[in-house]
Amino acid sequence: MNTAKKKFYQKRWFKITGISFSVIFIALLGVDIYFRSLPIPDCESGEAKIKCPFLAIAKPSTESRTAFVNDVEKAGMDRFMANFVAVQVGWQQNGLWSVIKGEAPDIYSLDKVHGVSHCDLFSKFLPELEEMVKTKEIDGQITLQDLVEMKKWVAKQVKVEISEPSKIETSLLFVKAGGNLETQKVYTEDIFMLLKGIKPKRDSPINVDLLDKSKALAKWD
């Protein structure tokens, strides 16, 4: 008996692909809705520059999202995390169509992104912070909690509450600068190299697991 040939949209691979894309889209939409619930602080933008220390080192291509992700991965960020950041930031900046077209996010306008933007940037107070750590460091190292206290001080100077993006920046800084999650210590010179857009001597890769562990160890209360 002859069986009718299935049309392509009736084939198993097409259904599985469609379901997979639907699940991914719904997940991304859920994250986007959550991020958009977080306010964008009204900060003084200042000159157009890359304000994220990690991206300042990576200097990723903005020709396309693929090129952006490749460069960010080379600089030490896990590819899954790099893709997630690129999609979420690009979606907020330029809409879903830009994500579908594979456009890269605008790394010079991160101060206009829900869940990313924050006014209490370490980089605004480098001379003061370099002076401050002199009383904290032991054998050339400071602790993760020292970084937390430094962030609290910065937030106080610009009169803002500590936000989730601020906490993420602190943990990302600790991990990328080669911070030891067991001792919770990091070399001071690596922290300030990173804040100045210079690759740290003890440069470390970044992934979601390491970032989450660092966030769990930081005490903000």
C-alpha positions as CSV (number, residue, x, y, z in Angstrom):
1,M,0.0,0.0,0.0
2,N,1.4,3.4,-0.9
3,T,1.6,6.0,1.9
4,A,1.1,9.6,1.1
5,K,4.3,11.6,1.3
6,K,4.3,13.8,4.3
7,K,4.6,17.5,3.7
8,F,7.7,19.1,5.3
9,Y,5.7,20.8,8.1
10,Q,4.3,17.4,9.0
11,K,7.7,15.8,9.5
12,R,9.0,15.0,13.0
13,W,12.1,17.2,12.6
14,F,10.0,20.2,11.8
15,K,7.7,19.7,14.8
16,I,10.7,19.3,17.2
17,T,12.4,22.3,15.8
18,G,9.3,24.4,16.1
19,I,8.7,23.3,19.7
20,S,12.3,24.0,20.6
21,F,12.2,27.5,19.1
22,S,8.9,28.2,20.9
23,V,10.3,27.1,24.3
24,I,13.4,29.3,23.8
25,F,11.3,32.3,22.7
26,I,8.9,32.0,25.6
27,A,11.9,31.7,28.0
28,L,13.6,34.8,26.5
29,L,10.3,36.7,26.6
30,G,9.9,35.8,30.3
31,V,13.4,37.1,31.1
32,D,12.7,40.2,29.0
33,I,9.5,40.9,30.9
34,Y,11.4,40.5,34.2
35,F,14.2,42.8,33.2
36,R,11.8,45.5,31.9
37,S,10.2,45.4,35.4
38,L,13.5,46.8,36.7
39,P,13.8,50.6,36.4
40,I,16.4,52.3,34.3
41,P,18.2,54.8,36.7
42,D,18.6,58.4,35.7
43,C,22.4,58.6,35.6
44,E,24.6,61.2,34.1
45,S,25.8,59.6,30.9
46,G,28.9,61.6,30.3
47,E,31.1,60.8,27.3
48,A,30.2,57.9,25.1
49,K,32.5,55.0,26.1
50,I,32.3,51.4,27.0
51,K,31.3,51.5,30.7
52,C,31.5,47.7,31.4
53,P,35.0,46.8,32.5
54,F,34.8,43.4,30.8
55,L,33.6,44.7,27.5
56,A,36.2,47.4,27.6
57,I,38.9,44.7,27.6
58,A,37.1,42.5,25.1
59,K,36.4,45.3,22.7
60,P,34.0,43.0,20.8
61,S,33.0,43.5,17.2
62,T,29.5,45.0,16.6
63,E,29.2,43.9,13.0
64,S,26.8,41.1,14.0
65,R,25.7,39.2,17.1
66,T,27.8,36.2,16.0
67,A,31.0,38.3,15.8
68,F,30.1,40.0,19.1
69,V,29.7,36.6,20.8
70,N,32.9,35.2,19.3
71,D,34.9,38.1,20.6
72,V,33.3,38.0,24.0
73,E,34.0,34.3,24.3
74,K,37.6,34.8,23.3
75,A,37.9,37.3,26.2
76,G,36.8,34.6,28.6
77,M,33.0,34.6,28.9
78,D,31.1,31.3,28.5
79,R,29.5,31.2,25.1
80,F,26.0,30.5,26.5
81,M,26.3,33.5,28.8
82,A,27.7,35.7,26.0
83,N,24.7,34.8,23.7
84,F,22.2,35.4,26.5
85,V,23.7,38.9,27.2
86,A,23.8,39.8,23.5
87,V,20.2,38.7,22.9
88,Q,18.7,40.3,26.0
89,V,20.6,43.6,25.6
90,G,20.0,43.8,21.9
91,W,16.3,43.0,22.3
92,Q,15.8,45.8,24.8
93,Q,17.8,48.3,22.8
94,N,16.5,47.7,19.3
95,G,13.6,45.3,19.6
96,L,12.9,41.7,18.6
97,W,13.5,42.2,14.9
98,S,17.1,43.2,15.6
99,V,17.6,39.9,17.4
100,I,16.0,37.9,14.5
101,K,18.4,39.8,12.1
102,G,21.4,38.8,14.3
103,E,22.4,42.4,15.1
104,A,24.9,43.0,17.9
105,P,24.0,45.1,21.0
106,D,25.2,48.7,21.3
107,I,28.0,48.5,23.8
108,Y,28.1,52.3,24.1
109,S,24.5,52.6,25.4
110,L,24.4,50.1,28.2
111,D,23.2,52.9,30.5
112,K,19.7,52.6,28.9
113,V,19.1,48.9,29.5
114,H,16.8,47.4,32.1
115,G,18.6,45.0,34.5
116,V,22.0,46.3,33.3
117,S,22.1,50.0,33.9
118,H,23.3,51.4,37.2
119,C,24.8,54.7,38.4
120,D,27.1,53.4,41.0
121,L,30.0,52.5,38.8
122,F,33.4,51.7,40.4
123,S,35.1,53.5,37.5
124,K,33.7,56.8,38.6
125,F,35.8,56.9,41.7
126,L,39.1,55.1,40.9
127,P,41.5,57.5,42.7
128,E,39.4,57.4,45.9
129,L,39.0,53.6,45.8
130,E,42.7,53.1,45.2
131,E,43.4,55.1,48.3
132,M,40.7,53.2,50.3
133,V,42.1,49.8,49.6
134,K,45.4,50.7,51.1
135,T,43.8,50.3,54.5
136,K,42.1,47.0,53.5
137,E,44.6,44.9,51.6
138,I,46.8,42.3,53.1
139,D,49.7,40.9,51.1
140,G,48.4,42.7,48.1
141,Q,45.0,41.2,48.3
142,I,41.5,42.3,49.3
143,T,38.4,40.2,50.0
144,L,35.1,39.9,48.1
145,Q,33.5,41.6,51.1
146,D,35.9,44.5,50.7
147,L,34.6,44.9,47.2
148,V,31.0,44.9,48.5
149,E,31.9,47.6,51.0
150,M,33.6,49.6,48.2
151,K,30.4,49.3,46.1
152,K,28.3,50.5,49.1
153,W,30.5,53.5,49.4
154,V,30.2,54.3,45.7
155,A,26.4,54.0,45.9
156,K,26.4,56.4,48.8
157,Q,28.4,58.9,46.9
158,V,25.9,59.0,44.0
159,K,23.0,58.7,46.3
160,V,21.4,55.5,45.0
161,E,20.3,52.2,46.5
162,I,22.3,49.0,45.7
163,S,20.6,47.3,42.7
164,E,20.9,43.8,41.2
165,P,23.1,45.1,38.3
166,S,25.4,46.6,41.0
167,K,25.7,43.3,42.7
168,I,26.3,41.5,39.4
169,E,29.1,44.0,38.5
170,T,30.8,43.4,41.9
171,S,30.7,39.6,41.5
172,L,31.8,39.7,37.9
173,L,34.7,41.9,38.8
174,F,35.8,39.5,41.5
175,V,35.6,36.5,39.2
176,K,37.2,38.1,36.1
177,A,40.1,39.4,38.2
178,G,41.0,35.9,39.3
179,G,39.3,35.9,42.7
180,N,39.5,32.7,44.7
181,L,36.1,31.6,45.7
182,E,37.5,29.4,48.6
183,T,39.5,32.1,50.3
184,Q,37.3,34.9,48.9
185,K,40.4,36.9,48.1
186,V,41.6,38.7,45.0
187,Y,44.7,40.6,44.1
188,T,44.2,44.4,44.3
189,E,46.2,45.1,41.2
190,D,44.1,42.8,39.1
191,I,40.9,44.5,40.3
192,F,42.2,47.9,39.3
193,M,43.7,46.7,36.0
194,L,40.2,45.4,35.1
195,L,38.5,48.7,36.2
196,K,40.9,50.6,33.9
197,G,40.2,48.4,30.9
198,I,43.4,46.4,31.1
199,K,43.5,42.6,31.1
200,P,44.3,41.4,34.7
201,K,47.5,39.4,35.3
202,R,45.4,36.6,36.8
203,D,42.6,36.8,34.3
204,S,39.9,34.2,34.8
205,P,37.0,32.9,32.6
206,I,33.5,33.9,33.5
207,N,30.4,31.6,33.5
208,V,27.0,31.5,35.1
209,D,28.1,29.0,37.8
210,L,31.1,31.1,39.0
211,L,29.1,34.3,38.9
212,D,26.3,32.7,41.0
213,K,28.8,31.3,43.5
214,S,30.4,34.7,43.9
215,K,27.0,36.4,44.3
216,A,26.0,33.8,47.0
217,L,29.2,34.6,49.0
218,A,28.8,38.4,48.9
219,K,26.9,39.8,51.9
220,W,24.9,42.9,51.2
221,D,22.9,43.3,54.4
